[in-house]
Amino acid sequence: MVDELLFFAMWRISGTAPPLAVLPSGLRDVGRALPFSHLVTAVQDPWFGFGWNGTDLAALAAYALAASAPALWFFRRD
């Protein structure tokens, strides 16, 4: 239940549901720090012809590495 609430809250303020331009400035700043905003930019930029954005892809890789360390520790096999 909690993970679903966090997912939908993150989804709403990261620019996935409404664009970041329509959010208030405080939510926009928080939304830019979330992984979904980097994912949206990494998908939208090539789609609209701006090319690949290496910083967003690097941020997504950093989030993946940061999430894999506790996951490996938590789900380790005995």
C-alpha positions in Angstrom: 0.0 0.0 0.0 2.8 2.4 1.0 4.8 1.6 -2.2 1.8 2.4 -4.3 1.2 5.7 -2.6 4.9 6.6 -3.1 4.8 5.5 -6.8 1.7 7.6 -7.6 3.0 10.7 -5.6 6.3 10.4 -7.5 4.5 9.9 -10.8 2.4 13.0 -10.3 5.2 15.5 -9.5 8.0 14.2 -11.7 6.6 15.4 -15.0 5.1 12.1 -16.1 1.4 12.9 -15.6 1.2 16.8 -15.8 4.2 18.5 -17.4 6.7 20.1 -15.0 5.9 23.5 -16.5 2.4 23.5 -15.0 3.5 22.6 -11.4 4.3 25.1 -8.7 8.0 26.0 -8.4 8.4 24.0 -5.1 7.0 20.8 -6.6 9.0 21.4 -9.8 12.2 21.5 -7.8 11.3 18.3 -6.0 10.1 16.6 -9.2 13.4 17.3 -11.0 15.3 15.3 -8.3 13.1 12.2 -8.8 14.2 9.4 -11.2 11.0 9.6 -13.2 11.8 13.1 -14.4 15.2 11.9 -15.8 13.4 9.0 -17.5 10.9 11.3 -19.0 13.6 13.6 -20.3 15.7 10.7 -21.6 12.7 9.4 -23.6 11.3 12.8 -24.8 14.5 14.4 -26.0 15.2 11.9 -28.8 11.5 11.8 -29.6 11.3 15.5 -30.2 14.7 15.6 -32.1 17.0 17.0 -29.4 19.3 13.9 -29.4 20.4 11.8 -26.4 21.0 13.6 -23.1 23.9 11.9 -21.4 23.3 13.6 -18.0 19.8 12.1 -17.7 21.1 8.7 -18.7 23.9 8.9 -16.2 21.5 10.0 -13.5 19.3 7.0 -14.2 22.4 4.7 -14.1 23.3 6.3 -10.7 19.8 5.7 -9.3 19.9 2.1 -10.5 23.3 1.5 -8.9 22.2 3.2 -5.7 19.0 1.0 -5.6 20.8 -2.2 -6.4 23.2 -2.1 -3.4 20.4 -2.3 -0.7 18.4 -4.7 -2.8 21.4 -7.1 -3.1 21.9 -6.9 0.7 18.2 -7.3 1.5 17.5 -10.2 -0.9 20.8 -12.1 -0.4 20.6 -15.8 -0.3 21.9 -17.8 2.6 
